[in-house]
Amino acid sequence: QVQLVESGGGLVQAGESLRLSCAASGRTPSTYTMGWFRQAPGKGREFVSAISWSGRSTYYSGPVKGRFTISRDNAKNMVTLQMNSLKPEDTAVYYCASRPSPYDDFVGDFGYDTWGHGTQVTVSS
């Protein structure tokens, strides 16, 4: 089985930046898509971003598009989320997730079967 561990969360002021990392270990599939989700207190889980196994395809939700950048390093089994121009509404627990990829450039917001335990991001005004 695959294990995912997030890191990099913290408390920042509006307009500042934060970089999250997620490390995968264990029995990873031959190819896998990785993504980020977030959940604020009292709200449902929200898709944030995803990146294909190849790294050539990325996908962002509307609220973060233009501000967040996802990337990966397959040699290190790691994915990162660079978050710039943070807003108070970005405050949430951020979760790393993975799913098998049917092909190298696959990316999507569904079908994730492995999840990290989350890292807290708090943005003050």
C-alpha positions in Angstrom: 0.0 0.0 0.0 1.0 3.6 -0.5 1.5 6.1 2.4 1.3 9.9 1.9 2.7 12.5 4.3 2.1 16.2 3.9 4.3 19.0 5.3 4.8 22.7 5.1 1.5 24.1 6.5 1.5 27.0 8.9 0.2 30.5 9.7 0.7 33.3 7.3 -0.7 36.8 6.6 -2.9 37.5 3.5 -0.7 38.1 0.5 2.1 35.9 1.6 3.2 32.6 0.2 3.5 29.0 1.5 4.9 25.8 0.0 3.4 22.4 0.8 5.1 19.1 0.1 3.8 15.5 0.0 6.0 12.4 0.1 4.8 9.1 -1.1 6.2 5.8 0.1 5.4 2.1 0.0 4.0 0.1 -2.9 3.2 2.9 -5.4 1.6 2.0 -8.7 3.8 2.0 -11.8 2.2 5.3 -12.8 0.1 7.5 -10.5 -1.6 10.9 -10.6 -1.3 13.1 -7.5 -3.5 15.9 -6.3 -4.3 18.3 -3.5 -7.7 18.8 -1.7 -8.7 21.0 1.1 -11.4 21.2 3.8 -12.4 24.1 5.9 -14.3 23.7 9.2 -17.9 22.9 8.6 -17.4 22.6 4.8 -17.0 19.7 2.4 -13.8 18.6 0.9 -12.8 20.7 -2.1 -10.5 19.8 -5.0 -7.5 22.1 -5.4 -5.1 20.9 -8.0 -3.7 17.7 -9.6 -0.7 16.7 -11.7 -0.2 13.8 -14.1 2.5 11.1 -13.7 4.3 12.7 -16.7 4.2 16.2 -15.1 3.0 17.5 -18.5 -0.7 18.0 -17.5 -2.0 20.0 -14.5 -5.5 20.9 -13.4 -6.5 23.7 -11.0 -9.8 24.7 -9.4 -11.2 28.2 -10.2 -10.5 29.8 -6.8 -6.7 28.9 -6.9 -6.0 29.2 -10.6 -3.2 31.8 -11.2 -2.1 31.7 -7.6 -1.1 28.1 -6.9 1.3 25.9 -8.8 1.6 22.2 -8.5 4.8 20.2 -9.5 6.3 16.8 -8.9 9.6 15.0 -8.7 9.1 11.3 -9.5 12.7 10.4 -8.5 11.8 11.6 -5.0 8.2 10.4 -5.1 7.2 13.9 -4.1 4.6 16.5 -5.1 4.6 20.2 -4.1 2.0 23.0 -4.1 3.4 26.5 -4.2 0.7 28.8 -2.9 1.1 32.6 -3.6 -1.0 35.6 -2.8 -2.8 33.7 -0.1 -6.2 34.8 1.0 -8.1 34.2 4.3 -10.6 32.0 2.3 -7.7 29.6 1.6 -7.6 28.6 5.3 -8.2 24.9 5.5 -6.6 21.5 6.2 -4.8 20.5 3.0 -4.7 16.8 2.0 -2.4 15.1 -0.5 -4.0 12.3 -2.5 -3.0 9.8 -5.2 -4.6 7.4 -7.7 -3.4 5.0 -10.4 -3.1 6.6 -13.8 -4.5 4.9 -16.9 -1.9 6.7 -19.0 1.0 9.0 -18.4 -0.8 12.3 -19.0 -4.0 11.5 -17.1 -5.2 14.2 -14.7 -8.5 14.6 -12.9 -10.4 15.4 -9.7 -11.9 11.9 -9.1 -10.9 8.4 -8.3 -8.3 9.1 -5.6 -7.8 6.1 -3.3 -5.0 7.1 -1.0 -4.9 10.1 1.3 -2.5 11.8 3.7 -3.6 12.9 7.2 -3.5 16.6 6.2 -1.6 19.8 7.1 -3.2 23.0 8.4 -2.9 26.2 6.5 -4.2 29.4 8.2 -4.2 32.8 6.5 -4.9 35.8 8.6 -6.2 39.2 7.4 
